[in-house]
Amino acid sequence: MGFFSKISAGLKKTRDSISNAVSSVLSSFTKIDEELFEELEEILVMSDIGMSTSEKICDILRQRVKDEGVKDPNVIKSMLGEIIADMLDGDTCLQMTTKPSVIFVIGVNGVGKTTTIGKIASQLKADGKRVILGAADTFRAAAIEQLEVWANRAGVDMVKSAEGADPASVVFDTVSAAKARGSDVIICDTAGRLHNKKNLMNELAKMYRILKRELPDSDIETLLVLDATTGQNAVNQARDFKEVADITGIVLTKLDGTARGGVVLSIMDGLSIPVKFIGVGEQIDDLQPFDPADFARALFEKSENNG
């Protein structure tokens, strides 16, 4: 399956929710009027794009229709795709110009954090990078063992300590190992205990201090993993995590299992945090780098492989 086909297949439920509803509304109108815009806005809100972002999209659409003198409702669907692609546009690439570069991965339990780390590690190794994992989520039972399974699957090194150990000490040991082994990328799993924000903030701050001291010039990405099936709850999680960490990007998992893919727009527009990866399946290569144009296109048109 091709790159676009994979994304298109993964977004099927979201596309069926948004695209089919938009087509249904447009086919019932012979002219473009305020009632049409209101119905379109309602569809977008129901697709977990969020109220303010949906309003913004429709405001831009109104202005474009007016500026371009559009009269045919059927033209609106392609215009919506263009507006959404523009809104999603931004720096979606990982910043990893240094050796080593560091990726912190945060997120609450159950969002697919460990799986995400394994898949990113596998992709980076396939690109010729030497990767080392740091098992700094030392408080969750089985977190270290799960990460070890993925390290073995991806064929990369891993540094671990005993359950309940100080996470910052694991980060220090991982950095030391990375220096000794000439690693290109360090990926650290971290705890995501949002119910105790103060502890989480202190914990992350301690890890960042170690990194700044040991690797003062290294690129650091902090990726927040969110479960797309939770819709607007994912947006709320992102808002909460943004208070305790300098998030540089979002990984949105389980998009293939939900019609709530519109939450990507809500996160990027409402929180100004770029989505860097999307999960569209269970396989190791189903974590895809986020491409705004492909995402917008997949929302409104089916790939050849999917009819």
SERO-4910 file (N, C-alpha, C, O; in steps of 0.05 Angstrom, whole numbers):
BEGIN
 pado doro    nc1    nc2    nc3   cac1   cac2   cac3    cc1    cc2    cc3    oc1    oc2    oc3
  Met    A     17    -24      0      0      0      0     18     25      0     37     27     16
  Gly    A     11     44    -17     27     69    -20     24     87      4      6     83     21
  Phe    A     41    107      6     41    126     28     14    140     32      3    140     54
  Phe    A      4    152     10    -22    166     12    -44    146     17    -63    152     33
  Ser    A    -43    123      4    -64    102      8    -66     94     37    -88     90     47
  Lys    A    -43     92     51    -43     84     79    -57    105     96    -73     98    114
  Ile    A    -51    131     91    -63    152    106    -93    153    100   -110    157    118
  Ser    A    -99    151     74   -128    152     66   -144    129     79   -166    134     89
  Ala    A   -132    105     79   -146     83     92   -149     87    122   -170     81    133
  Gly    A   -128     98    135   -129    104    163   -149    125    171   -159    125    194
  Leu    A   -156    143    152   -174    164    158   -203    158    148   -220    176    147
  Lys    A   -208    133    141   -234    126    129   -257    135    147   -276    147    137
  Lys    A   -256    128    172   -278    135    190   -283    165    192   -305    174    192
  Thr    A   -261    180    194   -263    209    196   -273    220    169   -291    238    169
  Arg    A   -263    209    147   -272    219    121   -302    213    117   -317    231    108
  Asp    A   -310    189    125   -339    182    122   -356    202    139   -378    209    131
  Ser    A   -345    210    162   -360    228    179   -362    256    168   -383    268    166
  Ile    A   -339    267    159   -338    295    150   -346    297    121   -365    312    114
  Ser    A   -333    283    103   -336    286     75   -365    279     65   -377    294     50
  Asn    A   -375    257     75   -402    248     67   -423    268     77   -442    274     63
  Ala    A   -419    278    101   -438    298    112   -437    324     96   -458    336     91
  Val    A   -413    333     89   -410    357     73   -423    354     46   -438    371     37
  Ser    A   -418    331     33   -430    325      7   -460    325      9   -474    336     -9
  Ser    A   -471    313     30   -500    312     34   -512    340     36   -533    346     25
  Val    A   -499    357     52   -509    385     56   -507    400     29   -526    414     21
  Leu    A   -485    398     16   -481    414     -9   -501    405    -31   -510    422    -46
  Ser    A   -507    380    -31   -526    370    -52   -555    380    -47   -572    379    -65
  Ser    A   -560    388    -22   -587    397    -16   -591    428    -19   -612    438    -15
  Phe    A   -569    441    -28   -571    470    -32   -566    477    -62   -548    465    -74
  Thr    A   -581    495    -72   -578    504   -100   -563    531   -101   -554    539   -122
  Lys    A   -561    544    -78   -546    569    -77   -531    570    -50   -536    556    -31
  Ile    A   -511    588    -50   -495    591    -26   -507    614     -9   -507    637    -17
  Asp    A   -516    607     15   -527    627     33   -518    621     62   -503    602     67
  Glu    A   -527    638     80   -518    635    108   -527    609    121   -513    598    137
  Glu    A   -550    599    113   -559    573    123   -540    550    116   -534    533    132
  Leu    A   -529    552     92   -509    532     83   -484    533    101   -474    512    110
  Phe    A   -474    557    106   -450    560    123   -455    550    151   -438    537    163
  Glu    A   -479    555    161   -486    546    188   -487    515    190   -478    504    210
  Glu    A   -497    502    169   -498    473    169   -470    461    167   -464    441    179
  Leu    A   -454    474    150   -426    465    148   -411    467    174   -396    450    182
  Glu    A   -415    489    188   -402    494    214   -411    473    234   -394    463    249
  Glu    A   -436    465    233   -446    445    252   -432    418    246   -426    403    265
  Ile    A   -429    411    220   -415    386    213   -387    386    224   -378    366    235
  Leu    A   -373    408    221   -345    410    230   -343    407    260   -325    393    271
  Val    A   -361    420    275   -362    418    304   -367    389    313   -354    379    331
  Met    A   -385    376    299   -392    348    305   -369    329    299   -369    306    309
  Ser    A   -350    338    282   -328    321    274   -303    326    292   -281    319    285
  Asp    A   -308    337    316   -287    343    336   -266    363    327   -244    362    336
  Ile    A   -274    380    308   -256    402    300   -256    424    321   -238    440    323
  Gly    A   -278    425    337   -280    445    358   -294    470    348   -294    476    325
  Met    A   -307    483    367   -324    506    360   -309    529    348   -316    539    326
  Ser    A   -288    538    361   -273    562    352   -260    557    325   -259    574    307
  Thr    A   -248    533    322   -234    527    296   -255    524    274   -250    532    251
  Ser    A   -278    512    280   -299    509    260   -309    536    251   -314    541    227
  Glu    A   -312    554    270   -321    581    263   -300    595    245   -307    609    226
  Lys    A   -275    591    252   -253    604    237   -253    594    208   -251    609    189
  Ile    A   -256    567    205   -257    555    178   -280    567    161   -276    574    138
  Cys    A   -303    569    174   -327    579    159   -324    609    153   -334    618    133
  Asp    A   -311    624    171   -307    652    165   -288    656    141   -293    673    124
  Ile    A   -267    640    140   -249    641    117   -263    633     92   -260    645     70
  Leu    A   -280    612     94   -295    602     71   -314    624     61   -316    628     37
  Arg    A   -328    637     79   -347    659     71   -332    680     55   -341    690     34
  Gln    A   -308    688     66   -293    709     53   -283    701     25   -284    717      6
  Arg    A   -274    676     23   -265    667     -3   -287    665    -23   -283    672    -47
  Val    A   -310    655    -14   -333    653    -32   -341    681    -43   -347    685    -66
  Lys    A   -340    700    -24   -346    728    -32   -325    740    -51   -332    751    -71
  Asp    A   -300    736    -43   -278    747    -59   -277    736    -87   -271    750   -107
  Glu    A   -282    710    -89   -280    696   -115   -306    695   -131   -307    684   -153
  Gly    A   -327    705   -118   -353    706   -132   -365    678   -138   -378    674   -158
  Val    A   -360    659   -119   -369    632   -123   -399    630   -119   -410    641    -99
  Lys    A   -413    617   -138   -442    614   -136   -451    585   -132   -473    580   -122
  Asp    A   -434    567   -142   -441    538   -142   -433    525   -115   -409    524   -109
  Pro    A   -452    514   -100   -445    501    -74   -426    478    -78   -410    472    -59
  Asn    A   -426    465   -101   -408    441   -105   -378    449   -105   -361    431   -102
  Val    A   -372    474   -109   -344    483   -109   -333    485    -81   -309    484    -77
  Ile    A   -351    486    -61   -343    491    -34   -326    468    -22   -309    474     -5
  Lys    A   -332    444    -30   -317    421    -18   -287    423    -23   -272    419     -4
  Ser    A   -279    429    -47   -251    432    -53   -239    456    -38   -216    455    -30
  Met    A   -255    477    -36   -246    501    -21   -241    494      8   -221    503     20
  Leu    A   -258    478     20   -255    469     48   -229    454     51   -214    459     71
  Gly    A   -223    436     33   -198    421     34   -174    439     33   -154    435     48
  Glu    A   -175    460     16   -152    479     14   -149    495     40   -126    499     49
  Ile    A   -171    504     51   -170    519     76   -159    503     99   -142    512    114
  Ile    A   -168    477    101   -158    459    122   -128    454    118   -113    454    138
  Ala    A   -119    449     93    -91    445     88    -74    469     97    -53    466    109
  Asp    A    -84    493     91    -70    518     99    -68    520    129    -48    528    140
  Met    A    -90    513    143    -90    515    172    -71    495    185    -61    501    207
  Leu    A    -67    473    172    -50    452    184    -21    456    177     -3    443    189
  Asp    A    -16    474    158     12    478    149     30    488    171     21    505    188
  Gly    A     54    478    172     73    487    193     97    469    193     99    451    175
  Asp    A    115    472    212    139    456    213    132    429    227    131    427    251
  Thr    A    127    409    211    119    383    222    142    363    223    138    339    230
  Cys    A    167    371    217    190    353    217    203    353    245    202    373    259
  Leu    A    216    331    251    232    330    276    257    346    272    270    344    251
  Gln    A    264    362    292    289    377    291    311    360    304    313    358    328
  Met    A    328    348    287    349    331    297    374    335    281    383    318    266
  Thr    A    386    358    284    410    365    269    436    359    285    458    358    274
  Thr    A    433    354    311    457    349    328    461    319    332    444    303    328
  Lys    A    485    312    341    492    285    349    503    285    377    525    295    381
  Pro    A    488    274    397    462    263    393    440    284    394    444    306    405
  Ser    A    417    277    383    392    293    387    375    277    407    378    253    410
  Val    A    357    291    420    341    279    442    311    282    436    302    303    428
  Ile    A    297    260    440    267    260    438    256    251    465    260    229    473
  Phe    A    242    270    478    226    262    502    198    255    493    187    269    476
  Val    A    188    233    503    160    225    496    144    224    521    150    210    540
  Ile    A    122    241    521    105    242    545     76    236    537     69    236    513
  Gly    A     59    230    556     31    223    551     20    206    573     36    191    586
  Val    A     -6    206    577    -18    190    598    -18    161    590    -14    154    567
  Asn    A    -23    143    610    -24    115    604    -46    108    585    -68    119    586
  Gly    A    -40     89    567    -61     79    549    -63     93    522    -79     85    505
  Val    A    -47    114    517    -49    129    492    -32    117    470    -35    124    446
  Gly    A    -15     98    477      3     86    457     31     97    457     45     97    437
  Lys    A     39    107    480     65    120    483     89    101    477    106    107    461
  Thr    A     88     77    490    110     58    486    111     48    457    133     46    446
  Thr    A     88     43    446     87     34    418     98     55    400    112     49    381
  Thr    A     91     80    405    101    103    389    131    104    390    144    108    369
  Ile    A    143    101    414    172    102    417    185     80    400    204     85    386
  Gly    A    174     56    402    184     33    386    183     38    356    202     32    342
  Lys    A    161     50    347    158     55    318    176     77    308    188     75    287
  Ile    A    179     98    324    198    120    317    227    109    316    242    115    298
  Ala    A    233     93    337    260     81    338    266     64    314    288     65    302
  Ser    A    246     48    306    249     31    283    253     47    257    270     39    240
  Gln    A    238     68    254    241     85    230    268     99    229    281    100    208
  Leu    A    277    109    252    303    123    253    326    103    247    345    110    233
  Lys    A    323     78    258    344     58    252    344     52    223    366     48    211
  Ala    A    321     49    211    319     43    182    332     66    165    341     61    143
  Asp    A    331     90    177    344    113    163    374    114    168    388    133    159
  Gly    A    385     94    182    414     93    187    423    106    213    447    110    217
  Lys    A    404    113    231    412    126    256    417    105    278    405     84    279
  Arg    A    437    111    295    441     95    319    424    106    341    427    129    350
  Val    A    405     90    350    385     99    369    389     85    396    395     61    397
  Ile    A    384    100    418    385     88    445    360     98    460    354    121    459
  Leu    A    346     79    473    322     85    488    329     87    518    346     72    528
  Gly    A    316    106    531    319    109    560    292    104    574    273    118    569
  Ala    A    291     83    591    266     75    604    261     92    629    264     82    651
  Ala    A    254    118    625    251    136    648    222    137    659    217    153    676
  Asp    A    204    121    648    178    118    661    180     95    680    173     72    675
  Thr    A    191    102    704    198     81    723    176     75    743    180     57    761
  Phe    A    154     89    741    133     86    762    110     67    753     97     55    770
  Arg    A    106     65    727     83     49    717     92     20    715    113     14    703
  Ala    A     77      2    727     83    -26    727     84    -36    698     67    -29    681
  Ala    A    105    -51    691    109    -63    665    118    -43    643    123    -52    620
  Ala    A    121    -17    649    129      2    629    157     -5    618    162     -3    594
  Ile    A    175    -12    636    203    -18    628    203    -43    611    217    -44    590
  Glu    A    188    -64    619    187    -89    603    176    -84    576    185    -95    556
  Gln    A    154    -68    574    142    -62    548    161    -48    530    162    -54    506
  Leu    A    176    -29    541    195    -14    525    217    -33    515    227    -30    493
  Glu    A    225    -51    532    246    -70    525    238    -88    501    254    -94    484
  Val    A    212    -96    501    202   -112    479    205    -96    453    213   -107    432
  Trp    A    198    -70    454    199    -53    430    229    -48    422    235    -47    398
  Ala    A    246    -45    441    275    -41    435    286    -65    420    301    -62    401
  Asn    A    278    -89    430    287   -113    416    275   -116    388    289   -124    369
  Arg    A    250   -109    386    236   -110    360    248    -91    340    252    -98    317
  Ala    A    255    -67    350    267    -47    332    297    -51    328    309    -40    310
  Gly    A    309    -68    345    338    -73    343    355    -50    352    375    -43    340
  Val    A    347    -37    374    362    -13    384    370    -18    413    358    -35    427
  Asp    A    389     -2    423    399     -5    451    378      8    470    361     24    462
  Met    A    380     -1    495    362     11    516    377     11    542    392     -7    549
  Val    A    372     33    557    382     36    585    359     35    604    339     49    600
  Lys    A    361     19    625    339     17    644    350     16    672    374     12    677
  Ser    A    331     19    692    338     17    720    315      1    733    297     -9    719
  Ala    A    316     -1    758    295    -16    773    269      0    773    270     25    772
  Glu    A    247    -14    775    221      0    777    221     18    802    230      9    824
  Gly    A    212     43    799    211     61    821    236     78    825    238     95    842
  Ala    A    256     73    807    281     89    808    276    118    800    256    124    788
  Asp    A    295    135    806    292    164    799    294    166    768    315    158    756
  Pro    A    273    176    755    273    179    726    297    195    715    308    189    694
  Ala    A    304    216    730    326    234    721    352    218    720    369    224    703
  Ser    A    356    199    738    381    184    738    382    165    714    404    160    703
  Val    A    358    156    705    357    140    681    365    157    656    379    147    638
  Val    A    355    181    656    362    200    634    393    205    634    405    204    613
  Phe    A    404    209    657    433    213    659    449    189    649    467    191    633
  Asp    A    440    165    658    454    140    649    451    136    619    469    127    605
  Thr    A    427    144    608    423    141    579    441    160    563    452    152    543
  Val    A    443    184    573    461    204    559    490    194    560    504    196    540
  Ser    A    498    184    583    526    174    586    530    151    566    551    149    553
  Ala    A    511    133    564    513    110    546    514    119    517    528    109    500
  Ala    A    497    139    511    495    150    483    522    162    475    531    158    453
  Lys    A    534    176    493    561    188    488    582    167    483    597    168    464
  Ala    A    581    146    500    601    125    498    598    108    472    618     99    461
  Arg    A    573    105    463    567     88    440    564    103    414    560     91    393
  Gly    A    567    129    415    565    145    391    536    145    379    533    145    355
  Ser    A    516    146    396    488    145    387    481    171    374    490    193    381
  Asp    A    463    169    354    454    193    339    429    205    353    425    229    353
  Val    A    412    187    364    387    196    375    381    182    402    384    158    404
  Ile    A    374    198    422    365    187    448    335    191    449    325    213    445
  Ile    A    320    170    455    291    172    459    285    164    488    290    142    496
  Cys    A    274    183    503    268    178    531    238    175    536    222    193    529
  Asp    A    230    152    547    202    148    556    200    162    583    217    159    600
  Thr    A    178    177    587    174    191    612    146    185    623    128    178    608
  Ala    A    143    190    649    117    186    662     97    208    653    105    230    646
  Gly    A     72    201    654     52    221    647     30    223    668      6    220    662
  Arg    A     38    228    692     19    229    714      5    256    716     12    272    733
  Leu    A    -13    261    698    -26    288    697    -42    294    722    -46    318    728
  His    A    -51    274    736    -67    279    760    -50    293    782    -61    304    801
  Asn    A    -24    292    779     -6    306    798     13    323    782     37    316    779
  Lys    A      3    346    772     18    363    754     44    373    766     65    375    752
  Lys    A     43    379    792     67    391    804     90    371    804    113    378    798
  Asn    A     85    346    812    105    325    811    116    321    783    141    318    779
  Leu    A     98    321    764    106    316    736    124    339    726    144    335    713
  Met    A    116    364    733    131    387    725    160    386    737    179    391    723
  Asn    A    161    379    763    187    378    776    205    356    764    229    360    760
  Glu    A    192    334    758    206    311    746    218    318    719    241    313    713
  Leu    A    201    330    702    210    338    675    231    359    676    251    359    661
  Ala    A    228    378    695    247    400    697    275    389    705    295    398    695
  Lys    A    275    368    722    300    356    731    313    342    707    338    343    704
  Met    A    297    328    690    308    315    666    320    335    647    342    331    636
  Tyr    A    305    357    642    315    378    624    341    390    634    360    396    619
  Arg    A    344    394    661    368    405    672    392    387    666    414    396    659
  Ile    A    388    361    669    409    341    664    417    343    634    441    343    628
  Leu    A    398    345    617    404    346    588    419    372    581    439    371    566
  Lys    A    410    394    593    423    420    587    452    420    597    470    432    585
  Arg    A    456    406    619    483    405    630    501    385    615    524    392    608
  Glu    A    490    362    608    506    341    595    508    344    565    528    338    552
  Leu    A    486    355    553    485    359    523    475    387    518    453    391    507
  Pro    A    491    408    524    481    436    523    473    445    495    457    463    493
  Asp    A    484    433    474    478    443    447    460    424    432    455    428    408
  Ser    A    450    404    444    434    384    430    405    393    424    393    408    440
  Asp    A    395    385    401    367    389    395    350    372    413    356    348    417
  Ile    A    329    383    424    311    368    441    282    371    431    271    393    429
  Glu    A    270    348    424    241    348    417    226    336    441    234    316    453
  Thr    A    204    349    448    186    337    468    159    331    454    144    349    448
  Leu    A    155    305    450    131    297    436    109    287    455    115    270    472
  Leu    A     86    298    452     63    290    468     46    270    452     37    276    430
  Val    A     42    246    463     26    226    450     -3    228    460     -9    228    484
  Leu    A    -22    230    441    -50    233    447    -66    211    431    -58    204    409
  Asp    A    -87    202    444   -105    182    432   -128    196    417   -144    209    429
  Ala    A   -128    194    390   -148    208    374   -177    199    381   -196    215    377
  Thr    A   -180    175    391   -208    165    396   -221    181    419   -245    179    423
  Thr    A   -205    195    435   -216    211    457   -226    238    449   -237    253    465
  Gly    A   -222    246    424   -233    271    413   -224    295    428   -200    300    432
  Gln    A   -243    312    437   -237    337    451   -222    332    478   -209    351    488
  Asn    A   -225    308    489   -209    302    513   -179    303    508   -163    310    525
  Ala    A   -172    296    483   -144    297    475   -134    326    474   -112    332    482
  Val    A   -152    344    465   -145    372    465   -140    382    493   -122    397    499
  Asn    A   -158    374    512   -155    382    540   -129    372    552   -116    385    567
  Gln    A   -122    347    545    -97    335    555    -73    352    545    -55    358    560
  Ala    A    -74    359    519    -53    375    507    -50    401    521    -28    411    526
  Arg    A    -73    413    528    -73    439    542    -60    436    570    -44    453    578
  Asp    A    -67    414    583    -56    409    610    -26    404    609    -10    414    625
  Phe    A    -17    388    590     11    381    587     27    406    579     51    409    587
  Lys    A     15    423    564     29    448    555     36    465    579     55    481    577
  Glu    A     21    463    601     27    478    625     52    468    639     66    483    653
  Val    A     59    442    635     81    430    650    106    424    633    127    417    643
  Ala    A    103    425    606    125    417    589    126    435    564    106    445    555
  Asp    A    150    438    553    154    453    529    150    434    505    169    424    494
  Ile    A    125    430    498    118    410    477    125    421    450    118    444    443
  Thr    A    140    406    435    148    414    408    132    401    386    132    410    363
  Gly    A    118    379    393    102    366    373     82    346    385     86    337    408
  Ile    A     62    339    369     42    319    378     44    294    361     49    295    337
  Val    A     40    271    374     36    246    360      8    237    365      0    233    388
  Leu    A     -8    235    344    -37    228    347    -41    200    339    -39    193    315
  Thr    A    -46    182    358    -49    153    353    -78    145    348    -96    160    354
  Lys    A    -81    121    337   -107    108    335   -127    123    317   -151    121    321
  Leu    A   -117    138    298   -134    152    279   -151    133    262   -173    140    254
  Asp    A   -141    109    257   -155     90    241   -180     79    255   -198     68    243
  Gly    A   -181     82    282   -203     71    297   -224     91    305   -241     85    322
  Thr    A   -224    115    293   -242    136    302   -252    154    279   -238    156    259
  Ala    A   -275    166    283   -285    186    264   -278    214    274   -287    234    263
  Arg    A   -260    215    294   -254    241    307   -228    253    298   -215    268    313
  Gly    A   -219    246    274   -194    256    264   -192    286    261   -171    297    259
  Gly    A   -216    299    261   -216    328    260   -203    341    284   -197    365    283
  Val    A   -197    326    305   -184    336    328   -156    347    322   -145    364    336
  Val    A   -144    337    300   -118    347    291   -119    378    287   -102    392    295
  Leu    A   -141    387    274   -145    415    269   -148    431    295   -137    452    298
  Ser    A   -163    419    313   -168    432    339   -143    436    354   -139    457    367
  Ile    A   -125    417    354   -100    418    368    -81    439    356    -70    456    369
  Met    A    -78    437    329    -58    454    316    -68    483    315    -51    502    318
  Asp    A    -94    488    312   -104    515    311   -107    527    339    -99    549    344
  Gly    A   -118    511    357   -124    521    384   -100    524    402    -99    541    419
  Leu    A    -80    506    398    -57    505    417    -31    513    403    -10    515    416
  Ser    A    -31    516    377     -7    523    362     16    504    367     39    511    369
  Ile    A      9    478    368     29    457    370     27    440    345      5    430    339
  Pro    A     49    436    330     47    420    306     44    390    311     56    379    330
  Val    A     27    377    295     26    348    295     49    338    278     52    346    255
  Lys    A     65    320    290     89    310    275     86    281    265     99    274    245
  Phe    A     70    265    279     64    238    270     35    232    274     22    242    293
  Ile    A     24    214    257     -3    204    261     -1    173    259     13    162    242
  Gly    A    -16    160    277    -18    131    277    -42    122    262    -65    129    269
  Val    A    -39    106    241    -62     98    224    -64     67    223    -75     56    203
  Gly    A    -53     53    243    -55     24    243    -36     12    263    -23     26    278
  Glu    A    -36    -15    264    -21    -29    285      7    -36    277     24    -41    294
  Gln    A     13    -37    251     39    -46    241     61    -26    248     55     -3    254
  Ile    A     86    -36    248    108    -19    257    112      5    238    123     26    246
  Asp    A    103      3    213    106     25    194     80     41    191     77     57    172
  Asp    A     61     37    209     36     52    208     36     78    224     15     91    226
  Leu    A     59     85    235     62    112    246     75    129    224     98    126    217
  Gln    A     59    148    214     67    163    190     75    191    198     61    204    214
  Pro    A     96    202    186    102    231    189     78    246    179     66    240    158
  Phe    A     71    267    194     46    282    187     51    301    163     70    317    163
  Asp    A     35    298    143     36    315    119     10    330    117    -11    317    110
  Pro    A      9    356    121    -16    371    121    -32    369     96    -56    365     96
  Ala    A    -18    370     73    -33    369     47    -45    341     43    -68    339     34
  Asp    A    -30    320     49    -40    293     46    -64    288     66    -83    275     59
  Phe    A    -61    299     90    -82    295    110   -108    308    100   -130    296    101
  Ala    A   -106    333     91   -130    347     81   -142    333     57   -166    331     54
  Arg    A   -124    324     39   -134    310     15   -148    284     23   -169    277     12
  Ala    A   -137    269     42   -148    244     51   -175    248     65   -192    229     65
  Leu    A   -180    271     76   -206    277     89   -228    279     68   -252    274     74
  Phe    A   -221    287     44   -242    293     24   -242    276     -1   -260    277    -17
  Glu    A   -221    260     -5   -221    242    -28   -210    215    -21   -191    213     -5
  Lys    A   -221    194    -33   -212    167    -28   -187    161    -45   -184    172    -68
  Ser    A   -169    144    -35   -146    136    -51   -156    115    -71   -177    104    -68
  Glu    A   -139    111    -92   -146     91   -112   -150     63   -100   -166     47   -110
  Asn    A   -134     58    -80   -135     31    -68   -161     27    -51   -168      4    -45
  Asn    A   -174     49    -44   -197     47    -27   -223     54    -41   -243     58    -29
  Gly    A   -222     54    -68   -246     58    -84   -257     86    -83   -277     91    -96
***
